[in-house]
Amino acid sequence: MASVTGPEIERLIQLLARLPGLGPRSARRAALTLIKKREQLMVPLSSALQIACERVVVCSNCGNIDTSDPCTLCGDPRREKTLLVVVEDVADLWALERAGVVNARYHVLGGTLSPLDGVGPEDLTIDRLVARVAEDGVSEVILALNATVDGQTTAHYVTDLLAPTGVKVTKLAHGVPVGGELDYLDEGTLAAAIRSRTPF
């Protein structure tokens, strides 16, 4: 079937289709909307993407993404310094922040241990986590990892590594379904899980 658009529009559609939640049809609709509303949507979006590309960095302390290093959360003096929440990904950090249930510092692992996918401890920021616990006077580490096999394997590994430090290690409790991912949970469920955390 012949293409009904030029290569520039096809490229836009193909790039949009790579985004999570957008298939080829959704990408075509999104591209059409952007083109129809060029001044209201496409131009500001293009500018925002360019600025983000130039300014967004990964926080060298916690692994969050921001336009400053250290990030806004690490630089916030009102955060509980002795409480550290460990998450797999930035999306999980954002989910917990949206829920507004914990006023702690964070540590983003950058994924989970997955031998089948070739992801080992050296591929994650586990060494940095252990160092932060020792250096920053952390008294409790909350493992807010997804309730998947890889997430729980990672939680056990981290718990074993932190055991010699004497830090209290807790995990999320009620509300997080087995196999569930934090980014897809509502704020009420996340709030219940934080309040009901238990020793790991």
N, C-alpha and C positions, 0 to 999 in steps of 0.2 A: 504494500500500500504506500502510495506517495505521501510525502510530508506536506502538510497544509500550511506550514510556517517556515520561516527562514531559520538558518542555523543558530542565530543568536537566541531566538525564542526557544528553540529546541534545547539549547544548552541550559537556559534558565530553568526549564521544566525538569531536565535531568538532574540538575543540582538540587532543586527543591525536593525532588523525589527521594533524595538521599537522607532527608531529615526524618527523624523518628515520627511515626504516625502519619506520614504522607506517602501514599502510593502514587502510581502514575496518574490516576484520575484526579486525586486531590491536588497533586502538583500542578496539573493543567489548570484546574480551577483557581488555585492560588496565583499562578503566573498571569492568568487572564485578569484577575482582580487587580494585581499590581500594575499591569499595563493600562487598564482602564482608569485607574486612579493614580496615575504617574506622579502628579504633584503632591497629592495628599499622603500617599503611601510609599511609592517606589523611591523617590528622591530622599525622603527622610530615612527610610530603611537602609538605603545605600550608604548614606552618611554615617548612620549609627554602626553599620557593619565595619566601615573603614576605621572609625574611631576605636571600636572594640578590638579590631585586628592590631592596631598600633599600640594600644594602652593596656590591654588585659594581660596580667601576669599571674603566675602561680605563687602563692605565699610560700616562702622558703621555710617558714616556721610550721604551719599547720597543713598546707596543701590546698587551701581554699583558693578560689580565683577571685581577683579583684583588680582594681587599677592602681593599687599601692602594695608595697612589700616592706614590712609586714602588712597583712590585710586589715580591714576595718575591725573585724572581730578580735584579732590578736591585739590590736592597739586600744581596745576599749577597756579602760581601767575599772569599769563597773562589773565586769565579768568575774565570776568566782574562779580564782586562780588555782585552787586546790582540786577542782573538779574538771576532769577531761573526758569528753565524749568522743569515742572512736567510731568513725563511719567508713563505709566502703568507698563512697563517691561523693562528689560535691552536691549532687542532686539530693542525697540523703541529708546532708547538712542543711540544705535549703528547706527541706521538708520539716525538719525539727525546728528550725528558726520560724517558719510560717506558723507552726503550732504554738510557739512562744511558751513552751513548758519548762525550759531549762535555760539558766543563765550561766552557762559554763564556757570553757574554751573547747576547741575541737581539734581533732586530728584525723585527716583524710588518708586512708591507707592506699587509695588508688586502685582498689580491686580486692579480690580474695584469692587465697591459695587455691590453685586448681592444677594438680599434676597432669590431668588429661589435656589441658590447654597449654601446658608448659609454663605455668605461672608459679614461681617459687618465692620464698621469703625475700630473696634479693631483688625481686621485681616490684616489691611493695615498700612502703615507708615504715616498716616494722622496726628497723634499727633506730630510726629517728624517734619513734614513739617511746621506745625503752629509754633512750637518752633524755627525752623531755620529762618523763616521769622522774628520773633520777635528778635532773638539773633544776626543775621548776617547783619542787616541793609538792607534787601532786599527792593527795590523800585518797582519792577515789577515781577509778577509771570505769566509765560506763561503756560497755560494748554494745553499741547500737548497730549491730550488723544484721543483714537480712537473714531471715529464718530459712535459708537454703542449706543444702549439704555443704557447699563450699564456704558459706558464711559461718556455719557452726564449726567447721574444721579450722577455719582461720581464728575463730574465737578461742577454741581450745589451745591452739598453738600460741596465741598472744598471752593467754592466761598462764601457760607454763613458763613463758619467757619472763613474765612480770612477777612470778612467785617469789624469787629471791629478793625483790625490792620491798616486799611487805605491804605494798599498796593494796587497798581494798578494790576488788574487781567485781563489778555487777553487770547484769545483762538486762535487756528489756524483757518485760513479762507480759501480762495480759494484754490482749488486743492485737498482737502481731501474729497473724496466721502462719502456720508452717508453709513454707514455699512463697510467702508474701515478700514484697519489696517495699521499703519505706516510702519511696517516692510516689507510690500509688495509693497510700493510705490517707484517710482523712485526718484532720487535726484532732478530733475527739479521740480517735483510736490511738494516735501517737501520744496524746496527753495521758491516757490511761496506762499506756506501756511505760512511760517515763515514771509516773507516780508509783507503779507497782513493780519496779525493778527489784531483782533478787540477786543474792550472791551467786557467782558463777562457779 
